[in-house]
Amino acid sequence: MLFWKKKKSRKNTYKNNAFPRYADKMSGEFDTKKFNCGIYGKNTAVPVAAGETTILSENMRLSIHDEKTHLNNNMFIIADDSYADKLMMANILQCNSSFAVADVGGKILAEVRTKLVDAGYDIQVLDINHPETSAKYNPLRFVKDKEDAEMLARCIAGDDFGALSDVILQVLSGNAEEEQTMANVAKLIAGSKPGLCGIDIFLRPEITNLTPQNDMILDTAGERLTGIFIVCPEEKSDADVLANIMMMQLHRVLVKAAKEKYNGERLPYLTRLYFNHIERYGGNPFFLYMDRGDCFLNVRRYNIAYTFACRGLSFVKKIYGEDAGCIFANADAVIYCSSDDEVTSGYIYRKVGIRIRCVRHHSGGSIDPVPQRRVITYKELLALPEDECYIMLRGYDDILDKKYTK
């Protein structure tokens, strides 16, 4: 007679209230302590100082030393506006990097300014809501060559940038410095190409008052702790283009500084570009069009990173089209909170809901996938509790954790 002993189910290897844990319930608890060490030697894990991390959730931290983790510092947050702002503020208050943030309504600035000043940050504020108290910003001061002119024109006019780029160079070459303003570019282009989309924003009095001269210093963000706030109106506005322009010019200035000052090596300080409400800024994602490969896919080499936040992927796809997929794919950390957007839930389910394991043929080196298995159902994904989130890191199994609450 044969006897058999029932195998113990792996489902019981973790406590149901233990967080974080693998999205795959069969895999048990996630080793937070080991992961949060972040940097591994040959035999030992060396803990990372608390301030040298990116906060992903209540328990999860990722070292900012991307040359050791082999993950870029780009992050994509799919959450409601309040939680996205909260997570961004938490990471800003880590005080471990320079940053620029498109701050809707000035809420982030109000919360963090005092602490950042105490930490030694150089704070610069472009306040579109209150131009009378804002620092001045003249985009033409950061145009040094034809490429700079073309990128500025792209941010304003999209693919119809050729004529605007020529006029920008004309204003810079044929006028005294005090006449080199975006208002004069707008007036000149109105004569040669009337009705060009986007440029007339610089003829509005509130924008004209912001852009006649320049107080913004962008080129030192990678060399000392700098916080740049672009305070935008609560509602989507044509003035949002100023945030897009400044982010683009900061990106280009930092890349040039890394190449020219540091011989193509990394800048001393990590610089993060935060796009909360990414659906407001674009139609022309400048970070995908940098010449010679210096777009956000490749700027890890210079110690630059992007953080994007949106309420749902359909909003982003509506604006960026096919380029949206490139934005999602090149963030090594994706944080997903519950969403009513069907495009979002479908995309995340395809990422989280399937595990594909590969097997090697006995006869050779080719690898074939074994049958797929679902680790969660679509219904379970939609039922994600309000206080929980999925964390998807490139090269790691997906993690379920509590949202950040502190």
Order of alpha helices (4+ residues) and beta strands (2+ residues): beta-alpha-beta-beta-beta-beta-alpha-beta-alpha-beta-alpha-beta-alpha-alpha-alpha-alpha-beta-alpha-beta-beta-alpha-alpha-beta-alpha-beta-beta-beta-beta-alpha-beta-beta
